[in-house]
Amino acid sequence: MEFLETYHLVGIVVGAATFLIIGVFHPFVIKGEYYFGVRCWWAFAVSGVAALAASLWVENLILSILLAVWGASSLWGIGELFEQRERVAKGWFRKREKKNRRGGR
């Protein structure tokens, strides 16, 4: 941490990590909606609330910020799940086909 502060790199590190966290949530939303539909919204909610709560208790500034970014991104992902459902309905993304469980074709 001292190195980052000495060379004024804290902003760059937080910015880069924020970019990566947001980038990770894009496929989380797409795959979550594809495999589970919008029923997985609660997993995003639990993750978001837990990360935000953890950010309050962590003393390390960078880790606290990144936990808050993770929490906010997770909560934002809930809305994106429902938007993704609409994008799938418009044909912009593939819809998962239901498997025939009877063994037939």
N, C-alpha and C positions, 0 to 999 in steps of 0.2 A: 504494500500500500504506500509505503514511504517513497519507493521508486516512482510510482505513478504520480504521486503528488509533486515530487521534486521536478519531474519533467513535464508536468501539466498534461498528463495523459488520461486522467480520470474520465473526462468528457468523451474522449475517443473510445475508450474501453466500454463505457456505458452505452454509447451510441451504437457501436458495433454489436454488442450483445443484445441490445434492444432490437436491432435489425434482424438478427438471427432468431430471436424468440418469436417475433411476428412472422418471420418466414417459416418457422416450424408449425405455427398454428394454421397456416393455409392448408397444408395437406391433412392436418388433424381434422379440420372441418369437412373437407371433401371426403376423406375416407370414413369418417364417423357417420356422415349422412348416407354414404353409399352402403355401408354394412349394417347400420343400426337405424337409419332414418333419424328423425328428430328426437327419438326416445332417449338418446344419449345426452340430452341437454343437461341432465342432472350431474353427469360426470364433469362437465365443464364448470358447472356451478360450484361443486364441491372443491374442485381444483382451484378455482378462482378465490373462493372465500378462504381456503386454507393458506394459499400463497400470500394473500393480503394480510391475514392474521399473523403469519410467520414474519412478514416484513416489519411488523410492529415490534417484534421481540428480538430481532437480530441486531446486534450492535455494529457489525461491519457495514459501513455506508454503502459500498458498492453492492454487496449481497442483498441488503435491504431494498435498494432501488430495483435490482433485477427481480427480486421476488414480487415486488409491487407491479412491475411491468408484466411478469408472468400472470399474476392474478388479474390484472386489468385485461390482458389479452384473452385470458380464459373466459372471463365474463363477456367480453365482446364477441367471442366465438359462439355464444349462445344465439345471439341475433343472427350471426352469419350462418348458423345451421339452418335456421328457418328461411333465410335468403337462398341458401344452397338448394333447399327443397324446391323453391320457385324456379331457380335456374335449371334444375333437372326437368321440371314440368315443361319448361320452354324448349327443352331439347338441347340446351347448351352443354350439358354434361350427361354422361351415360347413366341410365337407370339400371339398377341391379335386377336381374331377372330372377324370379322365384324358382327354386329347384323343385322338380317333381319328386316327391318323396315316395312315390309308389314303385319306383324302380323302372317305370316304363319310359318311353321316349315321348 
